């Protein structure tokens, strides 16, 4: 029997493939701006949102969205306060988000399967409402990136030159961080809060190893993410594995294979 005969697998694949495209696209800008830990920071904040939603009786998916958005604004605020030490913002939000999550989980005094699904992803956790939200938000994020691609390109490679050229660097950076927060919250349902940042970093890392142009970097990153998510979801269903970990391990395996292959080629050359 085909795995797509199951409704929950159809929803998991739709949500997974959408988040793969989003994570890979935004991930290229994140990696090139040397902000690879921003995904981790926002993921920890979204975990605090999940815990808060469970504690207060809200749907955790939406509370994770709000928490990630708040964390994105906090990151940009702290980055402006410490312009020479931007990584401080990531460390503060990451540790603060995890601490808040741990405290709220302890107040709830429960570690159930639902919370576990938010930590590591779950095939059956994606509801029809989640798919609708992910699809709508995905279209909005991709349209935003397409509209701001010139500004993001300029900021990515030379923020000071972009500012001198009249680009509102602070506003664009803040908006991009909010888009990243939204993507992280969307990916939580499939990959889980503890592994979502890997989906935003590993595919771009693979593409940077082999791509010869900026456009090719996006294309390869998206292809790697799509393959990792599709094969990871399939393998997790067949072998009853955690989907988030399976997806990330496949992506990491591709990265290792590419790096080994390039090393072998260089030796022969």
HELIX and SHEET records of a PDB file:
HELIX    1   1 UNK A    3  UNK A    5  5                                   3    
HELIX    2   2 UNK A    7  UNK A   32  1                                  26    
HELIX    3   3 UNK A   38  UNK A   56  1                                  19    
HELIX    4   4 UNK A   60  UNK A   81  1                                  22    
HELIX    5   5 UNK A   87  UNK A  108  1                                  22    
HELIX    6   6 UNK A  113  UNK A  120  1                                   8    
HELIX    7   7 UNK A  128  UNK A  147  1                                  20    
HELIX    8   8 UNK A  149  UNK A  157  1                                   9    
HELIX    9   9 UNK A  159  UNK A  164  1                                   6    
HELIX   10  10 UNK A  169  UNK A  191  1                                  23    
HELIX   11  11 UNK A  196  UNK A  210  1                                  15    
HELIX   12  12 UNK A  214  UNK A  239  1                                  26    
HELIX   13  13 UNK A  243  UNK A  268  1                                  26    
END                                                                             
